[in-house]
Amino acid sequence: MQISRYSEPEFDPYGDARQTESDDGWLAPVATGPLEAVISLPGSKSLTNRELVLAALSDGPSTLHAPLWSRDSELMIEGLRALGTRIERIAGAGEFGDDLVVTPADELTGSTTIDCGLAGTVMRFLPPVAALALGPTTFDGDEYARRRPMSGVIDGLQSLGVDLADDRRGTLPFTVHGTGSVGGGELEIDASASSQFVSALLLSAARFERGLDLRHRGERVPSLPHIEMTIATLARHGVAVATPEPGRWVVEPGPIRAADVAIEPDLSNAAPFLIAALVAGGSVTITGWPAETTQVGAQLIDLLPRFGARVERDGDRLTVHAPAGDDGRRGILGVGLDLSEAGELVPNLVALAALAETPSTFTGIGHIRHHETDRLAALATELNGLGGRVTELDDGLHIEPAPLTGGPWRAYADHRMATTGAIVGLAVPGLVVDDIGTTSKTLPQFTELWERLRA
């Protein structure tokens, strides 16, 4: 396998991924032959940040083995430290950095400000924790973070009697005036904008005086597997979540048990690497694939064959083989998919669809307009700017394959948009991603790992 040369990015395993030597952006490498790559990935952001919150609320010290070190996880660590949690780095056995020992505070304290960056888990998971602290905690973040929906958490806490001042914006910034306790009890919220609203309240619910009986009202909750992940993570800490009916979750008050936890590799971050096999030909293997998982990225096993790939498992190794195309074609098939449970995979799958032989339609994903950016609009704009034919739908995208040409690709401070540009760039010479460093949000090692595809 060969990929055309580009300027080597400077790499800092614990900081932002750097751009090329040019200030104009990162020239995506182009595949000039089939791949035969084996890639290991750092820990799951979703699991790392859930485990950090539960460790901070638990009844003793916990150890997180192979956690993700990225902007999102470090913002969570600093937010919990600001509330009084002691979090120490210790040497780890893995290749991606240190482990963490989390010691809960005897008493959580506010009187602080928490920077959420653009991390949905931080801005949504920590306000209920701050409500259990003594004193005011102000939450703010990046510019686009102030446009991300927060009403489910804000309205929910206010309905539980928490003094939360947001000037009726329903978004960042806001201040939680914690009193050291939350009454809990019955609560109804609209979680149709984000499953994180449900997860945020469930993670702290066992520490509420009466627990929580939470009901969802409104349209269907997107990304239900993320709620299932939260429930499974709570179970690991001895907290049972009952689901007596769809859209209802019940948590009894009680202790949250400390635990030593090994964090799984981030399977959603595996998407661009596995998809690269279909774009360039050949095969890509991801090591450390868990036998059982609640991660959304596990759906790639079923989704990629719809595009024509062959997927095989061998122990903890997952390998994706490219379809056998004719007459020099890639052989990628167009698809029609409801991706309501896998919104975070959409940007990378859209890149694949843009390089397919036949049209594709993705639906059930209107909620990703409220992710790090309006992903539907961003994907349509960037692909159409390269000559693509992408149409926005009310809740999705329709993609008509068309010849693409090189040019600028804007990341919109969105890590998934940046990796999507890299995928397209494998097939389209001259594609320049304006901000590859935004991959540091969940995968600071992205450019180094992408370069390993050449090995």
C-alpha positions as CSV (number, residue, x, y, z in Angstrom):
1,M,0.0,0.0,0.0
2,Q,1.2,3.5,-0.7
3,I,-0.1,6.9,0.1
4,S,1.3,10.0,-1.5
5,R,3.7,12.1,0.6
6,Y,2.6,15.1,2.5
7,S,4.2,17.3,5.1
8,E,4.8,15.4,8.3
9,P,2.6,16.7,11.2
10,E,4.3,17.4,14.5
11,F,2.7,15.2,17.1
12,D,2.1,15.6,20.8
13,P,0.4,12.6,22.4
14,Y,-1.2,14.7,25.1
15,G,-1.9,17.9,23.3
16,D,-3.6,19.1,20.1
17,A,-2.8,17.3,16.9
18,R,-0.7,19.7,14.9
19,Q,-1.2,20.8,11.3
20,T,1.4,20.6,8.5
21,E,4.2,23.1,8.1
22,S,1.8,25.2,6.1
23,D,-0.6,27.6,7.9
24,D,-3.1,26.9,5.1
25,G,-4.2,23.5,6.5
26,W,-3.4,19.8,6.3
27,L,-3.0,18.2,2.9
28,A,-4.8,14.9,3.1
29,P,-2.7,11.9,1.9
30,V,-4.0,10.2,-1.2
31,A,-4.0,6.4,-1.4
32,T,-2.1,5.1,-4.5
33,G,-2.5,1.4,-3.7
34,P,-4.5,-1.1,-1.5
35,L,-4.0,-1.0,2.3
36,E,-2.8,-3.7,4.6
37,A,-2.8,-2.0,7.9
38,V,-3.2,-3.0,11.6
39,I,-4.2,-0.2,13.9
40,S,-4.6,0.1,17.7
41,L,-6.8,2.9,19.1
42,P,-6.9,4.7,22.5
43,G,-9.9,4.5,24.9
44,S,-13.5,5.4,24.3
45,K,-14.4,9.0,25.1
46,S,-17.9,8.1,26.0
47,L,-16.9,5.5,28.4
48,T,-14.0,7.5,29.9
49,N,-16.2,10.5,30.7
50,R,-19.0,8.4,32.2
51,E,-16.5,6.5,34.3
52,L,-14.9,9.7,35.5
53,V,-18.3,11.1,36.7
54,L,-19.2,7.8,38.5
55,A,-15.8,7.5,40.1
56,A,-16.1,11.1,41.4
57,L,-19.5,10.2,43.0
58,S,-18.5,6.8,44.3
59,D,-17.8,5.5,47.8
60,G,-14.1,5.2,47.5
61,P,-11.1,5.5,45.1
62,S,-11.4,4.1,41.6
63,T,-8.8,3.3,38.9
64,L,-9.4,3.8,35.2
65,H,-7.0,1.8,33.1
66,A,-6.2,3.0,29.5
67,P,-8.6,6.0,29.6
68,L,-8.7,8.4,26.7
69,W,-6.4,11.4,26.8
70,S,-8.0,14.1,24.7
71,R,-9.5,17.5,25.0
72,D,-12.9,16.2,26.0
73,S,-11.6,13.9,28.7
74,E,-9.2,16.5,30.0
75,L,-12.0,19.1,30.3
76,M,-14.0,16.5,32.3
77,I,-11.0,15.9,34.5
78,E,-10.5,19.6,35.2
79,G,-14.2,20.1,35.8
80,L,-14.3,17.4,38.4
81,R,-11.1,18.7,40.0
82,A,-12.7,22.1,40.2
83,L,-15.5,20.5,42.3
84,G,-13.0,19.0,44.7
85,T,-12.3,15.5,43.2
86,R,-8.7,14.3,43.4
87,I,-7.6,12.8,40.1
88,E,-4.0,11.5,39.8
89,R,-2.2,10.2,36.7
90,I,-0.2,7.0,37.3
91,A,2.0,5.1,34.8
92,G,-0.1,2.8,32.6
93,A,0.8,-0.3,30.7
94,G,-0.8,0.7,27.4
95,E,0.8,2.6,24.5
96,F,-1.6,5.6,24.7
97,G,-0.6,7.1,28.1
98,D,-1.2,7.0,31.8
99,D,-4.0,5.5,34.0
100,L,-6.0,7.5,36.4
101,V,-6.8,7.2,40.1
102,V,-9.9,9.1,41.1
103,T,-10.6,9.8,44.8
104,P,-14.0,11.3,45.6
105,A,-14.1,14.5,47.7
106,D,-15.4,14.2,51.2
107,E,-17.7,17.1,50.2
108,L,-18.1,18.5,46.7
109,T,-17.6,22.2,46.6
110,G,-18.7,24.8,44.0
111,S,-17.6,28.5,44.0
112,T,-15.8,27.8,40.7
113,T,-16.1,28.0,36.9
114,I,-16.1,25.0,34.6
115,D,-14.9,25.3,31.0
116,C,-16.9,22.8,28.9
117,G,-15.1,23.5,25.6
118,L,-17.3,21.9,23.0
119,A,-17.8,18.7,24.9
120,G,-21.4,17.6,25.2
121,T,-20.6,15.2,28.0
122,V,-19.0,17.9,30.1
123,M,-21.7,20.5,29.6
124,R,-24.5,18.0,30.3
125,F,-23.0,15.4,32.8
126,L,-21.5,17.9,35.2
127,P,-24.4,20.3,36.1
128,P,-26.2,17.5,38.1
129,V,-22.8,16.9,39.9
130,A,-22.5,20.6,40.6
131,A,-26.0,20.6,42.1
132,L,-24.6,18.1,44.7
133,A,-21.8,20.5,45.6
134,L,-21.9,23.4,48.0
135,G,-21.7,26.8,46.3
136,P,-22.2,28.3,42.8
137,T,-20.7,26.7,39.7
138,T,-20.7,28.6,36.4
139,F,-20.6,26.6,33.2
140,D,-19.4,28.1,29.9
141,G,-17.6,26.8,26.8
142,D,-16.5,27.5,23.2
143,E,-18.5,29.8,21.0
144,Y,-20.5,27.0,19.3
145,A,-21.1,25.4,22.7
146,R,-23.5,28.2,23.5
147,R,-25.7,27.0,20.7
148,R,-25.9,23.4,21.7
149,P,-29.2,22.4,23.2
150,M,-29.2,22.1,27.0
151,S,-32.9,22.4,27.9
152,G,-33.3,18.8,29.0
153,V,-30.7,19.2,31.7
154,I,-31.5,22.8,32.7
155,D,-35.3,22.2,32.8
156,G,-34.8,18.9,34.5
157,L,-32.7,20.3,37.3
158,Q,-34.9,23.3,37.8
159,S,-37.9,21.0,38.1
160,L,-36.1,19.0,40.8
161,G,-35.7,22.3,42.8
162,V,-32.1,23.1,41.8
163,D,-31.4,26.8,41.7
164,L,-30.0,27.1,38.2
165,A,-29.7,30.6,36.6
166,D,-29.6,30.7,32.8
167,D,-31.5,33.9,32.1
168,R,-34.1,31.7,30.4
169,R,-31.7,31.0,27.5
170,G,-31.8,27.2,27.8
171,T,-28.1,27.1,26.8
172,L,-24.6,28.0,28.1
173,P,-23.6,30.0,30.0
174,F,-25.4,29.3,33.3
175,T,-24.8,29.0,37.0
176,V,-25.8,26.1,39.3
177,H,-26.2,27.2,42.9
178,G,-25.5,23.9,44.6
179,T,-26.7,23.2,48.1
180,G,-25.0,19.9,48.7
181,S,-28.1,17.8,47.9
182,V,-30.8,17.2,45.3
183,G,-34.2,16.0,46.3
184,G,-34.9,13.9,43.2
185,G,-38.1,12.0,42.7
186,E,-40.4,12.1,39.7
187,L,-39.3,14.1,36.6
188,E,-40.4,14.5,33.1
189,I,-38.1,16.0,30.3
190,D,-38.0,16.2,26.6
191,A,-34.8,14.3,25.5
192,S,-35.6,14.3,21.8
193,A,-32.7,16.7,21.1
194,S,-30.0,14.5,22.8
195,S,-29.8,11.2,24.7
196,Q,-27.2,12.9,26.9
197,F,-30.0,14.6,28.8
198,V,-31.1,11.2,30.1
199,S,-27.6,10.0,30.7
200,A,-26.7,13.2,32.6
201,L,-29.5,12.8,35.1
202,L,-29.1,9.0,35.5
203,L,-25.4,9.2,36.3
204,S,-26.0,11.3,39.4
205,A,-29.4,10.0,40.3
206,A,-28.4,7.5,43.0
207,R,-27.0,10.4,45.0
208,F,-30.3,12.2,44.9
209,E,-32.2,11.9,48.2
210,R,-35.2,10.1,46.6
211,G,-33.4,8.8,43.6
212,L,-35.0,9.5,40.3
213,D,-38.1,8.4,38.3
214,L,-37.4,9.9,34.9
215,R,-39.8,10.0,32.0
216,H,-39.2,11.2,28.4
217,R,-41.9,13.2,26.6
218,G,-41.9,14.2,23.0
219,E,-40.4,12.6,19.9
220,R,-38.2,9.5,20.1
221,V,-34.9,9.7,21.9
222,P,-32.0,9.6,19.5
223,S,-28.9,7.5,20.1
224,L,-30.5,5.0,22.5
225,P,-27.4,2.9,22.6
226,H,-25.7,5.7,24.5
227,I,-28.3,5.4,27.2
228,E,-27.8,1.7,27.3
229,M,-24.1,2.4,27.7
230,T,-24.9,4.7,30.7
231,I,-27.1,2.0,32.3
232,A,-24.3,-0.7,31.8
233,T,-21.7,1.7,33.3
234,L,-23.9,2.3,36.3
235,A,-24.4,-1.4,36.8
236,R,-20.6,-1.8,37.0
237,H,-20.8,0.5,40.0
238,G,-23.6,-1.3,41.7
239,V,-26.4,1.0,40.6
240,A,-29.5,-0.6,39.0
241,V,-31.6,1.3,36.5
242,A,-35.1,-0.1,36.0
243,T,-36.9,0.5,32.8
244,P,-40.6,-0.4,33.6
245,E,-41.7,0.9,30.2
246,P,-40.1,2.5,27.1
247,G,-39.0,6.1,27.8
248,R,-38.9,5.7,31.6
249,W,-35.9,5.0,33.8
250,V,-36.0,4.5,37.6
251,V,-33.0,4.7,39.9
252,E,-33.2,4.1,43.7
253,P,-31.1,6.2,46.1
254,G,-28.0,4.5,47.4
255,P,-24.2,4.4,47.1
256,I,-22.2,4.3,43.9
257,R,-19.6,1.6,44.2
258,A,-15.9,2.3,43.5
259,A,-14.4,0.2,40.7
260,D,-11.3,-0.5,38.8
261,V,-12.2,-0.3,35.1
262,A,-10.4,-1.0,31.8
263,I,-11.6,1.4,29.2
264,E,-12.4,-0.2,25.8
265,P,-10.9,1.3,22.6
266,D,-13.1,3.9,21.0
267,L,-15.0,2.1,18.3
268,S,-16.5,5.2,16.7
269,N,-13.0,6.5,16.2
270,A,-12.3,3.2,14.4
271,A,-14.7,4.3,11.6
272,P,-12.4,6.4,9.5
273,F,-9.7,3.7,9.5
274,L,-12.1,0.8,8.6
275,I,-13.8,2.9,6.0
276,A,-10.4,3.7,4.5
277,A,-10.2,0.0,3.4
278,L,-13.3,0.5,1.2
279,V,-12.0,3.7,-0.3
280,A,-8.4,2.6,-1.0
281,G,-8.9,-1.1,-1.4
282,G,-7.2,-3.8,0.6
283,S,-7.9,-4.3,4.3
284,V,-7.6,-2.6,7.7
285,T,-7.6,-4.4,11.1
286,I,-8.4,-2.8,14.4
287,T,-7.0,-4.6,17.5
288,G,-8.6,-4.8,20.9
289,W,-12.1,-5.0,19.6
290,P,-14.3,-6.0,22.6
291,A,-16.3,-9.3,22.5
292,E,-19.3,-7.4,24.0
293,T,-19.9,-3.7,24.1
294,T,-22.5,-0.9,24.2
295,Q,-20.5,1.4,22.0
296,V,-22.3,2.7,18.9
297,G,-19.2,2.0,16.8
298,A,-19.9,-1.7,17.1
299,Q,-22.6,-1.1,14.5
300,L,-19.9,-0.8,11.9
301,I,-19.8,-4.6,11.8
302,D,-23.3,-4.6,10.3
303,L,-23.2,-1.3,8.5
304,L,-20.1,-1.7,6.4
305,P,-21.2,-4.9,4.6
306,R,-24.2,-2.8,3.4
307,F,-21.7,-0.8,1.4
308,G,-20.1,-4.0,0.0
309,A,-17.4,-4.7,2.6
310,R,-16.5,-8.1,4.0
311,V,-16.0,-8.0,7.8
312,E,-14.4,-10.8,9.8
313,R,-13.6,-11.3,13.5
314,D,-10.6,-13.2,14.9
315,G,-10.5,-12.9,18.7
316,D,-10.1,-9.2,19.5
317,R,-9.2,-8.3,15.9
318,L,-11.8,-6.9,13.6
319,T,-10.8,-6.7,9.9
320,V,-12.6,-4.9,7.1
321,H,-11.9,-6.0,3.5
322,A,-12.7,-3.8,0.5
323,P,-15.3,-4.9,-2.0
324,A,-14.1,-6.3,-5.2
325,G,-14.8,-3.6,-7.8
326,D,-14.7,-4.2,-11.6
327,D,-12.9,-2.1,-14.3
328,G,-11.0,-0.1,-11.7
329,R,-14.1,0.8,-9.7
330,R,-14.1,0.7,-5.9
331,G,-17.3,-1.3,-5.9
332,I,-18.8,0.7,-3.0
333,L,-22.6,0.3,-2.9
334,G,-25.1,3.0,-2.2
335,V,-27.4,2.4,0.7
336,G,-30.6,3.5,2.4
337,L,-30.2,3.6,6.1
338,D,-32.0,4.9,9.2
339,L,-29.1,6.0,11.4
340,S,-31.0,7.4,14.3
341,E,-29.1,5.2,16.8
342,A,-25.7,5.9,15.2
343,G,-25.5,9.6,14.6
344,E,-21.8,9.9,15.5
345,L,-21.0,7.6,12.6
346,V,-22.9,9.6,10.0
347,P,-20.1,12.0,8.8
348,N,-17.7,9.3,8.0
349,L,-20.4,7.1,6.4
350,V,-21.4,10.1,4.2
351,A,-17.9,10.3,2.9
352,L,-18.2,6.6,1.9
353,A,-21.5,7.2,0.2
354,A,-20.1,10.1,-1.8
355,L,-17.5,7.7,-3.3
356,A,-20.1,4.9,-3.9
357,E,-21.3,3.7,-7.3
358,T,-25.0,4.4,-6.6
359,P,-27.0,6.9,-4.6
360,S,-27.5,6.8,-0.8
361,T,-30.1,8.2,1.6
362,F,-29.5,8.5,5.4
363,T,-32.5,9.4,7.6
364,G,-33.3,9.6,11.3
365,I,-30.4,12.0,11.9
366,G,-32.0,15.4,12.3
367,H,-30.5,15.6,15.8
368,I,-27.0,15.8,14.5
369,R,-27.7,19.4,13.5
370,H,-27.1,20.1,17.2
371,H,-23.8,18.2,17.5
372,E,-20.4,20.1,17.4
373,T,-21.8,21.9,14.4
374,D,-24.8,21.5,12.1
375,R,-23.4,18.3,10.6
376,L,-26.0,18.0,7.9
377,A,-25.4,21.4,6.6
378,A,-21.7,21.1,6.9
379,L,-21.5,17.8,5.1
380,A,-23.6,19.1,2.2
381,T,-21.7,22.3,2.0
382,E,-18.2,20.8,1.9
383,L,-19.0,17.9,-0.4
384,N,-20.9,20.1,-2.8
385,G,-18.0,22.5,-2.8
386,L,-15.8,19.7,-4.2
387,G,-18.4,19.0,-7.0
388,G,-20.6,16.6,-5.0
389,R,-24.4,16.4,-5.2
390,V,-25.7,16.2,-1.6
391,T,-29.2,17.3,-0.7
392,E,-30.3,18.1,2.8
393,L,-33.6,16.5,4.0
394,D,-35.6,17.3,7.0
395,D,-34.0,14.5,9.0
396,G,-31.1,13.4,6.8
397,L,-29.1,13.6,3.6
398,H,-29.4,12.2,0.0
399,I,-26.1,11.7,-1.8
400,E,-25.8,11.3,-5.5
401,P,-22.3,10.2,-6.4
402,A,-20.4,12.6,-8.6
403,P,-16.8,13.2,-9.6
404,L,-15.0,15.2,-6.8
405,T,-12.1,17.6,-7.2
406,G,-9.6,18.8,-4.6
407,G,-9.9,22.0,-2.7
408,P,-10.4,23.3,0.8
409,W,-12.4,21.3,3.4
410,R,-13.7,23.1,6.5
411,A,-13.8,21.2,9.8
412,Y,-16.1,23.6,11.6
413,A,-14.2,22.8,14.9
414,D,-15.8,19.4,14.6
415,H,-13.6,16.3,14.9
416,R,-15.9,14.1,12.8
417,M,-15.9,16.7,10.0
418,A,-12.1,16.7,10.1
419,T,-11.8,12.9,9.8
420,T,-14.4,12.9,7.1
421,G,-12.2,15.2,5.1
422,A,-9.3,12.8,5.5
423,I,-11.5,9.9,4.2
424,V,-12.5,11.9,1.1
425,G,-8.9,13.0,0.6
426,L,-7.8,9.3,0.2
427,A,-9.6,9.3,-3.1
428,V,-9.4,13.0,-4.1
429,P,-6.0,14.6,-4.6
430,G,-5.5,18.1,-3.3
431,L,-8.0,18.1,-0.5
432,V,-6.9,20.4,2.4
433,V,-8.5,20.2,5.8
434,D,-8.4,23.6,7.5
435,D,-8.2,22.4,11.1
436,I,-7.0,18.8,11.5
437,G,-6.0,19.8,15.0
438,T,-9.7,19.6,16.1
439,T,-9.3,15.8,16.1
440,S,-7.7,16.3,19.5
441,K,-11.2,16.5,20.9
442,T,-11.4,12.7,20.9
443,L,-8.3,11.4,19.1
444,P,-5.1,13.5,19.4
445,Q,-3.2,10.8,17.7
446,F,-5.3,10.9,14.5
447,T,-2.7,12.2,12.0
448,E,0.0,9.8,13.4
449,L,-2.4,6.8,13.1
450,W,-3.6,7.9,9.6
451,E,0.1,8.0,8.6
452,R,0.4,4.4,9.8
453,L,-2.0,3.3,7.1
454,R,1.1,3.8,4.8
455,A,3.2,1.2,6.7
